[in-house]
Amino acid sequence: MSQLSFGADFGDQPESFDEGNPTYRVGELAQLLNDTLRRTFLDGVWVRGEIQGYTVRGPHAYFRLVEDDGEGKAVLNVQFFAPAQQRLRPILAKHRLRLADGLNVRIHGHLDFFAGSGQLGLKMGGIDPRFTLGDLAQQRTEVVRRLVASGLYDANRGRRLAAVPLRIGVVTSLDGAAWADFRDELRRSALGFQVVVADVRVQGEFAVEEISAAVAALGRRSDLDVVVLIRGGGARSELATFDHERIAVAVATCPLPVFTGLGHETDTSVADEVAHRAVKTPTACATALVEVVRRFVERSEDAWRGIGRGAARHVERAEQRLDDVAHRIHGRTIAAVERGGERLDQRVDRLRRGTVAAQRGAERRLDDAAAALSRAPLRLASEARHLDQHHARVRLLDPVNTLARGWSITRTADGTTVRDAAQLRPGQSVVTTFAAGSATSTVEETRP
């Protein structure tokens, strides 16, 4: 490779700037780097980190593998081409993993320096699913440990479930099959459920924030009996959303009981562990609520049947007692009527005898009265003479007759009769009444 000498034209140069150090074209350097990488990492390299910026373009996928150790961030670009995807799809499906942002992975690939962008990348060709599953399990264990330490692990199980939980708040994605399965199961029950739905994303970047906020919001409502958190089956890496501590805390601290139906029958998340009740699928979650209501209905019907049977027994015993009382009343009434008849006969007999005696006494008194009346004229004549004598005496004492014989009556102006001269004083007016008329005069002098 030829090398020009610039020393004569530019004066002193660094010691390294000499013909002994080769100069590469960019393409040559890129090729040299790739050759060096292939010789150094002949069998490829295993790298672990967190997936960020997972993007699908056509048949290929691209993402960044990131590590942040607190002192700085290290980033490696990864290309996941279609042939590698095809080859790894059975492995990912077996372990129910799906690559997505936030997933910690250990992947295998070959390093490649791409001259077109000047960036070092890794062409992914393999993955260690046990690493990812172990990391998810470790994270889950840490979340559970913190919930137990804070006393929240059993908090929601202590909530009292309503006897008839007909008012349900549902946190799910309306676009998924989980909601349709849950809703259809409730409809088939023909019970009067009332449902309020919070439509959220159940996977991806914003899923944790939306789910935890929806659980908290529904839990504060006074018109609900229970909150239900459901989603359909999926990859374990996607269901790991429900192992997140924020969602677990929202479920544990929810004022209402929370039922969960997440994923497949073999899946159990931290949200399941802290919920009031966890069932395997969204359909099973609806079935569980239907069974609670039906058990209440059955208990109510049994109670009503028991009340009916008890009432029938009470009525039967009451009718028997009533018959007994009626028989006793009947016998006592007949005896009372018979005794009353006897007493009535006795009283009629006494009344008959008393009537005869009373009639005889009345006849005697009538005879006596008739005899007295025959003597009445003589007594009346005597009484008439006595009355005439009293009349003559009264006539003599009448003031009119006295006045006619020359007497008079003197009264003061206020009508007081003057019987003594001491009652009068000079200048006082007096009225004198005669047999015919009266005269008013003034007192000039009084003498005793």
C-alpha positions in Angstrom: 0.0 0.0 0.0 1.6 3.3 -1.1 2.0 6.1 1.5 2.8 9.7 0.7 5.4 11.6 2.8 4.2 14.9 4.1 7.2 15.7 6.3 8.9 17.9 3.8 5.8 20.0 3.2 4.3 20.3 6.7 7.3 20.5 9.0 7.6 18.5 12.1 4.9 15.8 12.5 4.1 13.4 15.4 6.5 10.5 15.7 3.7 8.1 14.8 3.0 9.9 11.6 5.5 8.0 9.4 5.6 5.6 6.6 5.8 2.7 9.1 2.1 3.1 10.1 -0.3 2.0 7.4 -3.4 4.1 6.5 -6.6 2.2 5.6 -9.5 3.2 3.6 -12.8 3.1 5.6 -13.9 0.0 3.7 -10.6 -1.7 4.2 -10.7 -0.9 8.0 -14.3 -2.2 8.2 -13.2 -5.4 6.5 -10.2 -5.7 8.8 -12.5 -5.3 11.8 -14.9 -7.9 10.6 -12.0 -10.3 9.9 -10.6 -9.7 13.4 -14.0 -10.2 15.0 -14.6 -13.5 13.1 -11.1 -14.8 14.1 -11.5 -13.7 17.7 -15.1 -14.9 18.1 -14.9 -17.8 15.8 -17.9 -19.6 17.3 -19.9 -16.5 18.0 -20.5 -14.8 21.3 -23.1 -14.9 24.1 -24.4 -11.6 25.3 -27.0 -10.7 27.9 -29.0 -7.5 28.5 -32.4 -5.9 28.3 -34.3 -5.5 25.0 -35.2 -2.0 24.1 -36.6 -0.5 20.9 -37.8 -3.8 19.5 -38.9 -3.0 15.9 -40.1 -5.2 13.1 -39.3 -4.1 9.6 -40.6 -6.5 7.0 -39.5 -10.1 7.8 -36.7 -8.9 10.0 -36.6 -7.5 13.6 -34.1 -5.0 15.1 -33.5 -4.0 18.7 -30.9 -2.7 21.2 -29.4 -4.8 23.9 -28.9 -2.5 26.8 -27.1 -2.8 30.2 -27.1 0.0 32.8 -24.9 -0.8 35.7 -25.4 2.5 37.4 -22.2 4.0 36.2 -23.1 4.2 32.6 -25.1 2.6 29.8 -23.8 0.1 27.3 -25.7 -0.5 24.1 -25.3 -3.2 21.4 -27.4 -3.1 18.2 -28.9 -6.5 17.3 -30.3 -7.7 14.0 -32.7 -10.6 14.2 -33.1 -11.7 10.6 -35.9 -13.8 9.2 -33.9 -17.1 8.8 -32.9 -16.9 12.5 -36.4 -16.1 13.5 -37.7 -19.2 11.6 -35.1 -21.4 13.3 -35.7 -20.1 16.8 -39.5 -19.9 16.6 -40.0 -23.5 17.9 -37.8 -22.9 20.9 -39.5 -19.6 21.8 -42.9 -21.3 21.4 -42.0 -24.2 23.6 -41.0 -21.9 26.4 -43.8 -19.5 25.6 -41.5 -16.5 25.1 -41.9 -13.6 22.8 -39.2 -11.0 22.4 -40.4 -7.5 23.5 -39.1 -4.4 25.2 -38.1 -4.8 28.8 -37.3 -8.5 28.5 -33.9 -9.6 29.9 -32.3 -12.1 27.5 -29.1 -14.1 26.9 -28.6 -14.4 23.2 -26.0 -15.8 20.8 -24.8 -14.3 17.6 -21.9 -13.1 15.5 -20.5 -9.6 15.7 -20.5 -7.6 12.6 -19.2 -4.1 11.8 -21.5 -2.5 9.3 -19.6 -0.1 7.2 -22.7 1.6 5.9 -23.6 3.0 9.3 -20.2 2.7 11.1 -21.8 0.7 13.9 -21.0 -2.6 15.5 -23.9 -5.0 15.7 -24.8 -8.5 16.6 -26.5 -10.9 14.2 -28.7 -12.9 16.5 -28.7 -16.7 15.9 -29.6 -18.3 19.3 -31.2 -17.6 22.6 -31.0 -19.2 26.1 -34.7 -19.3 27.2 -33.8 -20.6 30.7 -31.9 -17.4 31.4 -35.0 -15.3 30.6 -37.3 -17.6 32.5 -35.0 -17.6 35.5 -34.7 -13.8 35.4 -38.5 -13.5 35.3 -38.8 -15.9 38.2 -36.2 -14.0 40.2 -37.9 -10.7 39.6 -41.2 -12.2 40.6 -39.7 -13.7 43.8 -38.3 -10.3 44.7 -41.7 -8.6 44.2 -43.5 -11.2 46.4 -40.8 -10.8 49.1 -41.4 -7.1 49.2 -45.2 -7.5 49.3 -45.0 -10.0 52.2 -42.6 -7.7 54.1 -45.0 -4.7 53.7 -48.0 -6.7 54.8 -49.8 -6.3 51.5 -49.6 -9.9 50.3 -52.8 -11.0 52.1 -54.5 -7.6 52.2 -57.0 -8.1 49.4 -58.0 -11.5 50.6 -59.2 -9.8 53.7 -61.8 -7.8 51.8 -65.4 -8.9 52.3 -67.1 -10.1 49.2 -70.7 -9.0 48.7 -73.2 -11.8 49.2 -74.5 -11.0 45.7 -71.7 -9.5 43.6 -73.8 -8.4 40.6 -72.0 -5.1 40.0 -68.7 -5.8 38.4 -65.8 -3.6 37.3 -63.6 -5.2 34.6 -60.1 -4.3 33.7 -59.1 -5.7 30.3 -58.6 -5.0 26.7 -61.8 -4.8 24.7 -60.0 -5.9 21.6 -59.0 -9.3 23.1 -60.9 -12.6 23.3 -60.7 -12.5 27.1 -63.4 -9.8 27.3 -65.7 -11.6 24.8 -65.3 -14.9 26.7 -66.0 -13.2 30.1 -69.0 -11.3 28.8 -70.6 -14.3 27.0 -70.3 -16.4 30.2 -72.1 -13.8 32.2 -74.8 -13.5 29.6 -75.4 -17.3 29.5 -76.1 -17.2 33.2 -79.2 -15.1 32.7 -78.4 -13.3 35.9 -78.7 -9.5 36.3 -75.1 -8.6 36.2 -74.1 -4.9 35.7 -70.7 -4.4 34.2 -68.4 -1.4 34.0 -65.3 -1.9 31.8 -62.0 -0.1 31.9 -60.3 -0.6 28.4 -56.5 -0.9 28.9 -53.5 -2.3 27.2 -52.5 -5.6 28.7 -49.0 -5.8 27.3 -46.4 -3.4 26.0 -44.8 -0.2 27.3 -47.9 1.4 28.9 -49.7 -1.7 30.1 -48.4 -1.5 33.7 -49.4 2.1 34.2 -52.9 1.7 32.6 -53.7 -1.5 34.5 -52.7 -0.3 37.9 -54.5 3.0 37.4 -57.7 1.3 36.2 -57.7 -1.1 39.2 -57.3 1.8 41.6 -60.0 3.9 39.9 -62.6 1.1 39.9 -61.8 0.2 43.4 -62.8 3.7 44.6 -66.3 3.4 43.1 -69.2 2.9 45.5 -71.5 1.4 42.9 -69.4 -1.8 42.4 -69.1 -5.0 44.4 -66.0 -6.5 42.9 -63.1 -5.7 40.4 -62.1 -8.3 37.8 -58.7 -8.3 36.1 -58.5 -10.6 33.0 -56.5 -11.2 29.9 -56.2 -14.2 27.5 -53.3 -16.5 27.0 -50.0 -15.4 25.7 -46.3 -15.7 26.0 -44.8 -15.9 29.4 -42.8 -12.8 28.7 -46.1 -10.9 28.0 -47.9 -12.3 31.0 -44.9 -11.1 33.1 -46.6 -7.7 32.9 -48.8 -9.0 35.8 -45.8 -9.8 37.9 -45.0 -6.1 38.0 -45.0 -4.6 41.5 -47.2 -1.6 40.7 -50.0 -3.9 39.5 -49.6 -6.2 42.5 -49.8 -3.2 44.9 -52.9 -1.8 43.1 -54.6 -5.2 43.4 -53.5 -5.7 47.1 -54.6 -2.2 48.2 -57.9 -2.2 46.2 -60.8 -1.4 48.6 -62.9 -4.0 46.7 -62.2 -7.7 46.3 -60.3 -8.4 43.1 -60.8 -11.6 41.0 -58.1 -12.4 38.4 -58.3 -14.6 35.3 -55.0 -14.3 33.6 -53.5 -16.4 30.8 -53.6 -20.2 30.6 -54.4 -22.7 33.3 -50.7 -23.2 34.0 -49.9 -19.5 34.5 -49.7 -17.9 37.9 -48.7 -14.2 38.3 -48.0 -12.1 41.3 -51.3 -10.4 40.7 -53.0 -13.8 41.0 -51.2 -14.4 44.3 -52.3 -11.1 46.0 -55.9 -11.2 44.6 -59.0 -12.0 46.6 -59.5 -15.0 44.3 -57.5 -16.2 41.3 -58.9 -18.5 38.6 -57.2 -19.9 35.6 -59.0 -18.1 32.6 -61.3 -15.2 32.0 -64.2 -17.7 31.4 -63.5 -19.4 34.7 -63.4 -16.0 36.3 -67.0 -15.2 35.1 -68.0 -18.7 36.1 -66.7 -18.2 39.6 -68.8 -15.0 40.0 -71.9 -16.7 38.5 -71.5 -19.6 41.1 -71.3 -17.1 44.0 -74.6 -15.5 42.9 -76.2 -18.8 42.2 -75.2 -20.2 45.6 -76.8 -17.2 47.2 -80.0 -17.7 45.1 -80.0 -21.4 46.1 -79.5 -20.5 49.8 -82.3 -17.9 49.6 -84.6 -20.4 47.9 -83.7 -23.0 50.5 -84.4 -20.5 53.3 -87.7 -19.5 51.7 -88.6 -23.2 51.4 -87.6 -23.7 55.1 -89.7 -20.7 56.1 -92.6 -22.1 54.1 -92.3 -25.5 55.8 -91.9 -23.9 59.2 -94.9 -21.7 58.6 -96.9 -24.7 57.5 -96.0 -26.5 60.7 -96.9 -23.5 62.8 -100.2 -23.1 61.0 -101.0 -26.8 61.4 -100.2 -26.6 65.1 -102.2 -23.4 65.4 -105.2 -25.0 63.7 -105.0 -27.9 66.1 -104.8 -25.6 69.0 -107.7 -23.6 67.6 -109.8 -26.8 67.2 -109.0 -27.7 70.8 -110.0 -24.3 72.0 -113.1 -24.4 69.8 -114.1 -27.7 71.4 -113.5 -26.4 74.8 -115.5 -23.2 74.1 -118.3 -25.3 72.6 -118.6 -27.4 75.7 -118.3 -24.5 78.0 -120.8 -22.5 76.0 -123.3 -25.3 76.2 -122.8 -25.7 80.0 -123.0 -21.9 80.4 -126.2 -21.8 78.3 -127.7 -24.6 80.4 -126.8 -22.8 83.6 -128.1 -19.5 82.2 -131.4 -21.2 81.4 -131.7 -22.5 84.9 -130.9 -19.1 86.4 -133.4 -17.5 83.9 -136.1 -19.9 85.0 -135.4 -19.1 88.6 -135.5 -15.4 87.9 -138.7 -15.7 85.9 -140.3 -17.6 88.9 -139.1 -14.9 91.3 -140.3 -12.2 89.0 -143.7 -13.9 88.7 -144.0 -14.1 92.5 -142.7 -10.6 93.0 -145.2 -9.2 90.4 -148.1 -10.7 92.2 -147.0 -9.3 95.6 -146.2 -5.9 94.0 -149.7 -5.9 92.4 -151.3 -6.6 95.7 -149.3 -3.9 97.5 -150.3 -1.4 94.8 -153.9 -2.2 95.2 -153.7 -1.6 99.0 -151.9 1.8 98.4 -154.6 2.7 95.9 -157.4 1.9 98.4 -155.6 4.1 101.0 -155.3 6.9 98.5 -159.0 6.7 97.6 -159.9 6.9 101.3 -157.6 9.9 101.8 -159.3 11.6 98.8 -162.7 11.1 100.3 -161.6 13.2 103.3 -159.9 15.9 101.2 -163.0 18.3 100.9 -163.2 18.9 104.7 -159.4 19.6 104.8 -159.6 21.9 101.8 -162.3 24.0 103.5 -160.2 24.4 106.6 -157.2 25.4 104.6 -159.2 28.0 102.6 -160.4 29.7 105.8 -156.8 29.8 107.1 -155.7 31.4 103.8 -158.3 34.1 104.0 -157.1 35.1 107.5 -153.5 35.4 106.3 -154.7 37.5 103.3 -156.5 40.0 105.6 -153.4 40.4 107.7 -151.2 41.0 104.7 -153.6 43.6 103.3 -153.4 45.5 106.6 -149.6 45.6 106.3 -149.5 46.8 102.7 -147.7 50.3 102.6 -150.2 51.6 100.2 -153.0 51.2 102.7 -150.8 52.8 105.4 -150.0 55.8 103.2 -153.7 56.2 102.5 -154.3 56.7 106.2 -151.9 59.8 106.1 -148.5 58.2 106.5 -145.5 59.0 104.2 -142.1 57.6 103.4 -138.9 59.7 103.2 -135.9 58.6 101.2 -132.5 60.2 100.4 -131.5 61.0 96.8 -129.9 57.5 96.5 -133.2 55.8 97.6 -132.2 55.0 101.2 -135.3 55.0 103.5 -134.9 57.6 106.3 -135.7 56.1 109.7 -133.8 58.5 111.9 -133.2 62.3 111.7 -129.5 61.5 112.5 -129.3 60.1 108.9 -129.8 63.6 107.5 -127.7 66.7 107.4 -128.6 70.3 106.5 -128.7 71.0 102.7 -129.4 67.4 101.9 -132.2 66.7 99.3 -134.8 64.1 100.3 -137.9 62.7 98.5 -141.1 62.2 100.4 -143.6 59.7 99.0 -147.4 60.0 99.8 -150.3 57.8 98.9 -150.7 60.0 95.9 -147.5 61.5 94.6 -144.2 62.6 96.1 -142.3 65.8 97.0 -138.6 66.7 97.0 -137.3 69.0 99.7 -134.1 70.3 101.2 -133.2 69.7 104.9 -132.7 72.9 106.8 -132.3 71.6 110.2 -132.3 68.3 112.1 -133.3 67.8 115.8 -132.8 64.6 117.8 
